Amino acid sequence: MTAPDRAATRRDITAALEAAFERRHEVLDAIVDAEDRESAISSIATLLSVPAIGAEAVLGMSFDRLTVSARRENAAELEDLNSKLTFTQTERPASTSETLGLRPFSDEDADIFKARTADVGAAGDGSGSPASEIADEISAANSRMHAEEAVWLVAVEGSDKIGLVFGELADGEVHVRIWIAPDHRKKGYGTAALRRSRSELAAYFPGVPLVIRAPGS
């Protein structure tokens, strides 16, 4: 994630907290009425019109953040972040997008993997070795996924294949790599895919640390 994207993520969280302070009674009602954590996050996101990452921060907020001094600090941080960010949401519309989805990779996604391999030139397993034939790469990936040693996900928005997320188990860690197709870069899709992939990969590999690798590796 780039420095501007990190700042944007922090702004999303800070802005969500600011909104939660103003509507704290409604937020508490939404949490109390929620069936579980996921539904609470969804309810908060809808109530405050904030991304899920901001709603998650609100749900995990400690009570000491509600004091007058803490609220002032949060407001000051939000103002500072807004002044420092040099891009607008119009320029990177996908960075906080809730419309980007992830689905399991299948043999029918050979086209997007072929495009990725032509762009990167390396094997899909993250080893850095030169890529083999596409069919051999996919066959090897299917074997690793069947053995629960890897998870490949396709990032999609509507009917468009935006990119790929690779999760490969190695030495007790899941090495996560994000690849976004050239036509969809510089729009924030990498940030959105990374956000989505954290919960997805955590479900596939519970309790295993996730290590983010360079996007093109």
C-alpha angles and dihedrals in degrees: 000000000000123000092253091050090050089051090048091051090050089049091052090053095044092047090049091052090049091052090046091054091055094047099031095138092054091045091053091050090051091051094046092049094047119107095216144343096284094050090047091054090048092049093049092047091052094044095050098030091234133135119269091254089060093046090051090053090051091051091050094046116126120229093247088070088069095066119109094248093049091050091051091051091050092050091049091050091050091051091048094049092048091052094048100048111096099190131064132225087251090062095047103027096162099054092091096023117145091189097072111102136192124214133174117276116250136181088265088067093066088112095063092042090050089052090049093050092049088052098044104024094207132110117271095239094076094244093121091235119138113274121261125214111311093243091051091048092052093045090053091047091051089053092052092046091049088052089050090242095117143023123200119192132188117223109220138177111191106317094334122105103221101179147300138279118206123197114184123179112226132157094348094310135094110232107211122202128179123203121184121192113251094244090058101044127117091032099095098259092128090058092046092048091049091051092050095044095057094070093036094053093041087059092051094044107029114196094005117124115246116223117195113220130196111291096240098044 
